[in-house]
């Protein structure tokens, strides 16, 4: 297969793979729409359980205080009846104290019963409201879940269509190149093949060495940008547009490596100078 045809296929494949990757990401993100609603529903259910337990405790406490109240009333009534049969001042004084204590307990237990009744009633209202919120939230979640399933199914159907087109275009192309190409598209926001124009990569806008640009221009092999890793194809500069380099100044990739080493050495020297100044 001629290199021009390969590059043309890759350009068409780029659009398909880019759309495919976007759809795959959308399919992963769609269910996240439900997360917030599910968390709200879960919180309502926890509240329902907590309030139900509190209400049960209030009911138990109310029942216990009612029993204490009955005991106190019985004790007071018994003491009052006994009062008819005592004659000595000492016995009368003791019974009067017993009656007063029992009456005080009655009053306190009655307040406790009323408090637990009010608490139970308040909790019952909160439970009723929470139950209504749970029902409403479940209905809304069901509608959203249905919409999410429909949207996911639609996108999966589109993915299947793209897979067919991808298979057709991939026919005859090197599998290793295709693997790298898709990985580049995933990492480079949908752009895996770009032009080199005026000696500049249109993907990362870096100036490339002249012999490297010439290799791309010859179009005899797949060439990857040394900076952004995208596949390159040559495109003539527009009329009036100057080249960013000439043969004398362009250098080579090895020159670029030398420049990087020199910059690294300069950085080390600067760090050493800073360290010396700091010690002083």
DRENDO-1510 file (C-alpha; in Angstrom, 1 decimal, always signed):
<recs>
REC; n; res; u; v; w
REC; 1; UNK; +0.0; +0.0; +0.0 .
REC; 2; UNK; +1.4; +3.4; -1.0 .
REC; 3; UNK; +2.4; +5.7; +1.8 .
REC; 4; UNK; +0.0; +8.4; +0.6 .
REC; 5; UNK; -2.9; +6.0; +0.9 .
REC; 6; UNK; -1.7; +4.9; +4.3 .
REC; 7; UNK; -1.6; +8.5; +5.6 .
REC; 8; UNK; -5.0; +9.3; +4.0 .
REC; 9; UNK; -6.5; +6.2; +5.8 .
REC; 10; UNK; -4.9; +7.3; +9.1 .
REC; 11; UNK; -6.4; +10.8; +8.7 .
REC; 12; UNK; -9.9; +9.3; +8.2 .
REC; 13; UNK; -9.2; +6.8; +11.0 .
REC; 14; UNK; -8.3; +9.6; +13.3 .
REC; 15; UNK; -11.8; +11.1; +13.1 .
REC; 16; UNK; -13.3; +7.7; +13.8 .
REC; 17; UNK; -11.0; +6.8; +16.7 .
REC; 18; UNK; -11.4; +10.3; +18.2 .
REC; 19; UNK; -15.2; +9.9; +18.1 .
REC; 20; UNK; -14.9; +6.4; +19.5 .
REC; 21; UNK; -12.8; +7.5; +22.4 .
REC; 22; UNK; -15.1; +10.4; +23.2 .
REC; 23; UNK; -18.1; +8.0; +23.2 .
REC; 24; UNK; -16.3; +5.5; +25.4 .
REC; 25; UNK; -15.5; +8.3; +27.9 .
REC; 26; UNK; -19.1; +9.4; +27.8 .
REC; 27; UNK; -20.4; +5.9; +28.5 .
REC; 28; UNK; -18.1; +5.8; +31.5 .
REC; 29; UNK; -19.2; +9.2; +32.7 .
REC; 30; UNK; -23.0; +8.8; +32.2 .
REC; 31; UNK; -23.6; +6.6; +35.2 .
REC; 32; UNK; -21.9; +9.2; +37.4 .
REC; 33; UNK; -24.9; +11.5; +36.9 .
REC; 34; UNK; -26.8; +9.1; +39.1 .
REC; 35; UNK; -24.2; +9.1; +41.9 .
REC; 36; UNK; -25.5; +12.3; +43.5 .
REC; 37; UNK; -29.1; +11.2; +43.4 .
REC; 38; UNK; -28.2; +7.8; +44.8 .
REC; 39; UNK; -26.2; +9.4; +47.6 .
REC; 40; UNK; -29.2; +11.6; +48.5 .
REC; 41; UNK; -31.5; +8.6; +48.5 .
REC; 42; UNK; -29.1; +6.7; +50.7 .
REC; 43; UNK; -28.9; +9.6; +53.1 .
REC; 44; UNK; -32.7; +9.7; +53.3 .
REC; 45; UNK; -32.8; +6.0; +54.0 .
REC; 46; UNK; -30.2; +6.3; +56.8 .
REC; 47; UNK; -32.2; +9.1; +58.3 .
REC; 48; UNK; -35.3; +7.0; +58.2 .
REC; 49; UNK; -33.6; +4.2; +60.0 .
REC; 50; UNK; -32.1; +6.5; +62.6 .
REC; 51; UNK; -35.3; +8.3; +63.3 .
REC; 52; UNK; -37.2; +5.0; +63.5 .
REC; 53; UNK; -34.7; +3.7; +66.1 .
REC; 54; UNK; -35.0; +7.0; +68.1 .
REC; 55; UNK; -38.8; +6.7; +68.0 .
REC; 56; UNK; -38.7; +3.1; +69.3 .
REC; 57; UNK; -36.4; +4.2; +72.1 .
REC; 58; UNK; -38.9; +7.0; +72.9 .
REC; 59; UNK; -41.8; +4.6; +73.0 .
REC; 60; UNK; -39.9; +2.2; +75.3 .
REC; 61; UNK; -39.0; +5.1; +77.6 .
REC; 62; UNK; -42.6; +6.4; +77.6 .
REC; 63; UNK; -43.8; +2.9; +78.5 .
REC; 64; UNK; -41.3; +2.6; +81.4 .
REC; 65; UNK; -42.2; +6.1; +82.8 .
REC; 66; UNK; -45.9; +5.1; +82.6 .
REC; 67; UNK; -45.2; +2.1; +84.7 .
REC; 68; UNK; -43.2; +4.2; +87.2 .
REC; 69; UNK; -46.1; +6.6; +87.3 .
REC; 70; UNK; -48.6; +3.9; +88.1 .
REC; 71; UNK; -46.4; +2.5; +90.9 .
REC; 72; UNK; -46.0; +6.0; +92.4 .
REC; 73; UNK; -49.8; +6.6; +92.2 .
REC; 74; UNK; -50.5; +3.2; +93.8 .
REC; 75; UNK; -47.9; +3.8; +96.5 .
REC; 76; UNK; -49.4; +7.3; +97.3 .
REC; 77; UNK; -53.0; +5.9; +97.4 .
REC; 78; UNK; -52.0; +3.1; +99.7 .
REC; 79; UNK; -50.2; +5.6; +102.1 .
REC; 80; UNK; -53.3; +7.8; +102.1 .
REC; 81; UNK; -55.5; +4.9; +103.1 .
REC; 82; UNK; -53.1; +3.8; +105.8 .
REC; 83; UNK; -53.3; +7.4; +107.2 .
REC; 84; UNK; -56.8; +6.5; +108.5 .
REC; 85; UNK; -55.5; +3.9; +110.9 .
REC; 86; UNK; -52.4; +5.6; +112.4 .
REC; 87; UNK; -52.7; +7.4; +115.7 .
REC; 88; UNK; -49.3; +8.5; +116.8 .
REC; 89; UNK; -47.7; +11.8; +115.6 .
REC; 90; UNK; -44.6; +10.0; +114.6 .
REC; 91; UNK; -46.5; +7.6; +112.3 .
REC; 92; UNK; -48.5; +10.4; +110.9 .
REC; 93; UNK; -45.4; +12.4; +110.1 .
REC; 94; UNK; -43.7; +9.4; +108.4 .
REC; 95; UNK; -46.8; +8.7; +106.3 .
REC; 96; UNK; -47.1; +12.4; +105.2 .
REC; 97; UNK; -43.5; +12.4; +104.1 .
REC; 98; UNK; -44.2; +9.1; +102.2 .
REC; 99; UNK; -47.2; +10.6; +100.5 .
REC; 100; UNK; -45.3; +13.8; +99.5 .
REC; 101; UNK; -42.5; +11.8; +98.1 .
REC; 102; UNK; -44.8; +9.7; +96.1 .
REC; 103; UNK; -46.7; +12.8; +94.8 .
REC; 104; UNK; -43.4; +14.4; +93.7 .
REC; 105; UNK; -42.5; +11.2; +91.8 .
REC; 106; UNK; -45.9; +11.1; +90.2 .
REC; 107; UNK; -45.4; +14.7; +89.0 .
REC; 108; UNK; -42.0; +14.0; +87.6 .
REC; 109; UNK; -43.0; +10.7; +85.9 .
REC; 110; UNK; -46.0; +12.5; +84.4 .
REC; 111; UNK; -43.6; +15.1; +82.9 .
REC; 112; UNK; -41.3; +12.4; +81.7 .
REC; 113; UNK; -44.3; +10.6; +80.0 .
REC; 114; UNK; -45.4; +13.8; +78.3 .
REC; 115; UNK; -41.8; +14.6; +77.2 .
REC; 116; UNK; -41.5; +11.2; +75.5 .
REC; 117; UNK; -44.9; +11.5; +74.0 .
REC; 118; UNK; -43.9; +14.8; +72.3 .
REC; 119; UNK; -40.6; +13.4; +71.2 .
REC; 120; UNK; -42.3; +10.3; +69.7 .
REC; 121; UNK; -44.8; +12.5; +67.9 .
REC; 122; UNK; -42.1; +14.7; +66.5 .
REC; 123; UNK; -40.1; +11.7; +65.4 .
REC; 124; UNK; -43.2; +10.2; +63.8 .
REC; 125; UNK; -43.7; +13.4; +61.7 .
REC; 126; UNK; -40.0; +13.4; +60.7 .
REC; 127; UNK; -40.3; +9.7; +59.7 .
REC; 128; UNK; -43.4; +10.5; +57.6 .
REC; 129; UNK; -41.7; +13.4; +55.8 .
REC; 130; UNK; -38.5; +11.3; +55.2 .
REC; 131; UNK; -40.6; +8.5; +53.9 .
REC; 132; UNK; -42.2; +10.9; +51.4 .
REC; 133; UNK; -38.8; +12.2; +50.3 .
REC; 134; UNK; -37.6; +8.6; +49.8 .
REC; 135; UNK; -40.5; +7.8; +47.6 .
REC; 136; UNK; -40.1; +11.0; +45.6 .
REC; 137; UNK; -36.3; +10.4; +45.2 .
REC; 138; UNK; -36.8; +6.8; +44.1 .
REC; 139; UNK; -39.3; +8.0; +41.4 .
REC; 140; UNK; -36.9; +10.7; +40.2 .
REC; 141; UNK; -34.0; +8.2; +40.2 .
REC; 142; UNK; -36.0; +5.7; +38.2 .
REC; 143; UNK; -36.7; +8.3; +35.6 .
REC; 144; UNK; -33.0; +9.3; +35.4 .
REC; 145; UNK; -31.8; +5.7; +35.4 .
REC; 146; UNK; -34.2; +5.0; +32.4 .
REC; 147; UNK; -32.8; +8.1; +30.6 .
REC; 148; UNK; -29.2; +7.0; +31.3 .
REC; 149; UNK; -29.8; +3.5; +30.1 .
REC; 150; UNK; -31.4; +4.9; +26.8 .
REC; 151; UNK; -28.5; +7.3; +26.3 .
REC; 152; UNK; -25.9; +4.5; +27.0 .
REC; 153; UNK; -27.6; +2.2; +24.6 .
REC; 154; UNK; -27.6; +4.9; +21.9 .
REC; 155; UNK; -23.9; +5.6; +22.3 .
REC; 156; UNK; -23.1; +1.9; +22.4 .
REC; 157; UNK; -25.0; +1.5; +19.1 .
REC; 158; UNK; -22.9; +4.3; +17.6 .
REC; 159; UNK; -19.8; +2.6; +18.9 .
REC; 160; UNK; -20.7; -0.5; +17.0 .
REC; 161; UNK; -21.1; +1.5; +13.8 .
REC; 162; UNK; -17.7; +3.1; +14.3 .
REC; 163; UNK; -16.1; -0.3; +15.0 .
REC; 164; UNK; -17.3; -1.5; +11.6 .
REC; 165; UNK; -15.9; +1.6; +9.8 .
REC; 166; UNK; -12.7; +1.3; +11.9 .
REC; 167; UNK; -12.2; -2.3; +10.8 .
REC; 168; UNK; -12.7; -1.3; +7.1 .
REC; 169; UNK; -10.2; +1.5; +7.3 .
REC; 170; UNK; -7.7; -0.6; +9.4 .
REC; 171; UNK; -7.5; -3.3; +6.7 .
REC; 172; UNK; -4.0; -3.5; +5.4 .
REC; 173; UNK; -2.4; -1.2; +8.0 .
REC; 174; UNK; +0.4; -2.2; +10.3 .
REC; 175; UNK; -1.1; -3.4; +13.6 .
REC; 176; UNK; +1.8; -2.0; +15.7 .
REC; 177; UNK; +1.4; +1.4; +14.0 .
REC; 178; UNK; -2.4; +1.3; +14.7 .
REC; 179; UNK; -1.8; +0.5; +18.3 .
REC; 180; UNK; +0.6; +3.4; +18.7 .
REC; 181; UNK; -1.7; +5.6; +16.7 .
REC; 182; UNK; -4.8; +5.0; +18.9 .
REC; 183; UNK; -2.7; +5.5; +22.1 .
REC; 184; UNK; -1.4; +8.8; +20.7 .
REC; 185; UNK; -5.0; +9.9; +20.0 .
REC; 186; UNK; -6.1; +9.0; +23.5 .
REC; 187; UNK; -3.2; +11.0; +25.0 .
REC; 188; UNK; -3.3; +14.0; +22.5 .
REC; 189; UNK; -6.9; +15.0; +22.7 .
REC; 190; UNK; -8.0; +13.3; +19.5 .
REC; 191; UNK; -5.1; +14.3; +17.2 .
REC; 192; UNK; -2.8; +11.5; +16.2 .
REC; 193; UNK; -1.7; +12.6; +12.8 .
REC; 194; UNK; -0.8; +16.2; +11.9 .
REC; 195; UNK; +1.0; +18.1; +9.2 .
REC; 196; UNK; +4.5; +19.5; +9.2 .
REC; 197; UNK; +4.3; +22.9; +7.6 .
REC; 198; UNK; +7.1; +25.4; +7.2 .
REC; 199; UNK; +9.3; +23.1; +9.2 .
REC; 200; UNK; +7.0; +23.2; +12.2 .
REC; 201; UNK; +4.9; +20.3; +13.7 .
REC; 202; UNK; +1.3; +21.5; +13.6 .
REC; 203; UNK; +0.6; +19.4; +16.7 .
REC; 204; UNK; +3.1; +20.7; +19.2 .
REC; 205; UNK; +4.3; +23.7; +17.1 .
REC; 206; UNK; +8.0; +22.8; +17.6 .
REC; 207; UNK; +10.5; +23.5; +14.9 .
REC; 208; UNK; +12.0; +20.3; +13.5 .
REC; 209; UNK; +15.5; +19.7; +12.0 .
REC; 210; UNK; +15.6; +20.1; +8.2 .
REC; 211; UNK; +16.7; +16.5; +7.4 .
REC; 212; UNK; +13.9; +15.2; +9.6 .
REC; 213; UNK; +11.4; +17.4; +7.7 .
REC; 214; UNK; +12.9; +16.1; +4.5 .
REC; 215; UNK; +12.3; +12.5; +5.6 .
REC; 216; UNK; +8.7; +13.3; +6.2 .
REC; 217; UNK; +8.5; +15.1; +2.8 .
REC; 218; UNK; +9.8; +12.0; +1.0 .
REC; 219; UNK; +6.8; +10.1; +2.4 .
REC; 220; UNK; +8.5; +6.7; +2.3 .
REC; 221; UNK; +7.8; +5.7; +5.9 .
REC; 222; UNK; +5.7; +6.4; +9.0 .
REC; 223; UNK; +7.5; +9.2; +10.9 .
REC; 224; UNK; +6.6; +10.2; +14.5 .
REC; 225; UNK; +7.3; +13.7; +15.8 .
REC; 226; UNK; +10.2; +13.5; +18.3 .
REC; 227; UNK; +8.4; +16.0; +20.6 .
REC; 228; UNK; +4.7; +15.1; +20.7 .
REC; 229; UNK; +4.9; +11.6; +19.2 .
REC; 230; UNK; +2.2; +12.3; +16.6 .
REC; 231; UNK; +2.4; +10.8; +13.1 .
REC; 232; UNK; +3.6; +13.4; +10.6 .
REC; 233; UNK; +2.8; +14.1; +7.0 .
REC; 234; UNK; +4.3; +16.9; +4.8 .
REC; 235; UNK; +2.3; +19.9; +3.8 .
REC; 236; UNK; +3.6; +22.8; +1.7 .
REC; 237; UNK; +3.8; +26.1; +3.4 .
REC; 238; UNK; +1.2; +28.6; +2.3 .
REC; 239; UNK; +2.2; +31.2; -0.2 .
REC; 240; UNK; +4.0; +34.0; +1.5 .
REC; 241; UNK; +4.7; +31.9; +4.6 .
REC; 242; UNK; +8.4; +31.6; +5.4 .
REC; 243; UNK; +10.2; +28.6; +6.6 .
REC; 244; UNK; +11.2; +28.7; +10.2 .
REC; 245; UNK; +14.7; +27.4; +9.5 .
REC; 246; UNK; +17.3; +27.1; +6.8 .
REC; 247; UNK; +19.7; +24.3; +6.1 .
REC; 248; UNK; +22.6; +26.1; +7.8 .
REC; 249; UNK; +20.7; +26.8; +11.0 .
REC; 250; UNK; +18.4; +23.9; +11.3 .
REC; 251; UNK; +20.8; +21.3; +12.8 .
REC; 252; UNK; +19.6; +17.8; +13.6 .
REC; 253; UNK; +17.9; +15.9; +16.3 .
REC; 254; UNK; +21.4; +15.1; +17.7 .
REC; 255; UNK; +21.9; +18.8; +18.0 .
REC; 256; UNK; +18.7; +19.1; +19.9 .
REC; 257; UNK; +19.9; +16.4; +22.3 .
REC; 258; UNK; +23.2; +18.3; +22.7 .
REC; 259; UNK; +21.3; +21.5; +23.5 .
REC; 260; UNK; +19.3; +19.6; +26.2 .
REC; 261; UNK; +22.5; +18.3; +27.8 .
REC; 262; UNK; +24.0; +21.8; +27.8 .
REC; 263; UNK; +20.8; +23.2; +29.4 .
REC; 264; UNK; +20.9; +20.4; +32.0 .
REC; 265; UNK; +24.6; +21.2; +32.8 .
REC; 266; UNK; +23.8; +24.9; +33.1 .
REC; 267; UNK; +21.0; +24.1; +35.6 .
REC; 268; UNK; +23.4; +21.9; +37.7 .
REC; 269; UNK; +25.9; +24.8; +37.8 .
REC; 270; UNK; +23.2; +27.2; +38.8 .
REC; 271; UNK; +22.0; +24.8; +41.6 .
REC; 272; UNK; +25.6; +24.5; +42.9 .
REC; 273; UNK; +25.9; +28.3; +43.0 .
REC; 274; UNK; +22.7; +28.6; +44.9 .
REC; 275; UNK; +23.8; +25.9; +47.4 .
REC; 276; UNK; +27.1; +27.7; +48.0 .
REC; 277; UNK; +25.4; +31.1; +48.5 .
REC; 278; UNK; +23.0; +29.4; +51.0 .
REC; 279; UNK; +25.8; +27.8; +53.0 .
REC; 280; UNK; +27.6; +31.2; +53.2 .
</recs>
